Amino acid sequence: LLKYAECFLTSPPVLVTRSDSFLRWYPRFNINHMRTSILQKVRLLCEPDKWALYEDYSRNRVETSPPVAMLSPGVTALILPFRSPSPKPRLRSYSTGDEEERPTIIRRPMTP
């Protein structure tokens, strides 16, 4: 999502319709090191004095809640009750009666 936002804001397409492909407009789509890249772009757009205030704030920020790994299993179960033990991604929420799983095929639209 951040890559899409960066590409759209720095090089917006002339026309993007619902049937068009993001990869057609941005063929070099890549997620590697995106956080650093976006941070650098924001830094270039930001005023130097405001950026210095942000860096001071970031250095002095104290974490207010402990990481989930440090919490007891009972507390973790209350905080994360719906987390699936399986890493399998879900494309939509499941309702009663959706026990059987069907393979999902996602096809990219044809590009010229």
C-alpha positions as CSV (number, residue, x, y, z in Angstrom):
1,L,0.0,0.0,0.0
2,L,2.8,2.4,0.8
3,K,4.5,1.6,-2.5
4,Y,1.3,2.3,-4.3
5,A,1.0,5.6,-2.5
6,E,4.5,6.6,-3.2
7,C,4.3,5.8,-6.9
8,F,0.9,7.5,-7.3
9,L,2.0,10.7,-5.5
10,T,5.4,11.0,-7.2
11,S,4.4,9.9,-10.7
12,P,0.6,9.9,-11.0
13,P,-0.8,8.2,-14.1
14,V,-2.8,10.2,-16.6
15,L,-5.7,7.9,-16.4
16,V,-6.3,4.8,-14.2
17,T,-9.5,3.0,-14.5
18,R,-10.9,0.1,-12.6
19,S,-9.9,-2.3,-15.3
20,D,-6.4,-1.1,-15.7
21,S,-3.3,-2.7,-14.1
22,F,-1.0,-1.0,-11.5
23,L,2.0,-2.9,-13.0
24,R,1.3,-1.4,-16.4
25,W,2.0,2.1,-15.0
26,Y,4.7,1.0,-12.6
27,P,6.6,-1.9,-14.1
28,R,9.5,-1.7,-11.7
29,F,7.2,-2.2,-8.7
30,N,9.4,-3.5,-5.8
31,I,8.8,-3.4,-2.0
32,N,12.5,-3.7,-0.9
33,H,13.7,-1.0,1.4
34,M,10.4,0.9,1.0
35,R,10.3,2.3,4.5
36,T,13.7,3.9,4.1
37,S,12.8,5.2,0.7
38,I,9.5,6.8,1.8
39,L,11.2,8.2,4.9
40,Q,13.9,9.9,2.7
41,K,11.2,11.3,0.4
42,V,9.3,12.7,3.4
43,R,12.5,14.1,4.8
44,L,13.3,15.9,1.5
45,L,9.8,17.5,1.5
46,C,9.9,18.5,5.2
47,E,11.4,21.7,6.5
48,P,14.7,21.1,8.3
49,D,13.7,22.6,11.6
50,K,10.5,20.5,11.7
51,W,12.5,17.4,10.7
52,A,14.9,18.1,13.6
53,L,11.9,18.2,16.0
54,Y,10.6,14.9,14.6
55,E,14.0,13.2,15.1
56,D,14.2,14.6,18.7
57,Y,10.7,13.2,19.4
58,S,11.6,9.8,17.9
59,R,14.7,9.5,20.0
60,N,12.9,10.5,23.2
61,R,9.8,8.4,22.6
62,V,9.1,5.8,25.3
63,E,7.3,2.6,24.4
64,T,4.1,2.6,26.4
65,S,3.0,-1.0,26.0
66,P,5.2,-4.1,26.2
67,P,5.7,-6.3,23.1
68,V,3.2,-9.2,22.8
69,A,6.1,-11.7,23.2
70,M,6.6,-10.4,26.8
71,L,3.0,-10.8,27.9
72,S,1.6,-13.9,29.5
73,P,-0.3,-16.4,27.3
74,G,-3.6,-15.5,29.0
75,V,-3.2,-11.8,28.3
76,T,-2.1,-12.5,24.8
77,A,-5.2,-14.6,24.1
78,L,-7.4,-11.7,25.3
79,I,-5.5,-9.2,23.1
80,L,-5.2,-11.3,20.0
81,P,-8.3,-13.6,20.1
82,F,-8.8,-13.8,16.4
83,R,-5.3,-14.4,15.3
84,S,-5.1,-17.6,13.2
85,P,-2.4,-20.1,14.2
86,S,-1.9,-20.7,10.5
87,P,0.1,-18.3,8.3
88,K,-2.3,-18.9,5.4
89,P,-3.7,-15.5,4.2
90,R,-7.4,-14.9,4.1
91,L,-8.8,-12.9,1.3
92,R,-12.2,-12.3,2.9
93,S,-13.9,-13.0,6.2
94,Y,-15.5,-16.4,6.7
95,S,-19.1,-17.0,7.7
96,T,-20.9,-20.0,9.1
97,G,-21.1,-22.6,6.4
98,D,-17.8,-21.7,4.8
99,E,-15.9,-24.7,6.1
100,E,-14.8,-26.0,2.8
101,E,-12.0,-24.1,1.2
102,R,-11.9,-23.3,-2.5
103,P,-8.7,-22.2,-4.2
104,T,-8.6,-18.6,-5.1
105,I,-7.1,-17.6,-8.5
106,I,-6.2,-14.0,-8.9
107,R,-5.4,-13.0,-12.4
108,R,-3.7,-9.9,-13.5
109,P,-5.4,-8.0,-16.3
110,M,-3.8,-8.2,-19.7
111,T,-1.6,-5.2,-20.4
112,P,-0.8,-3.9,-23.8
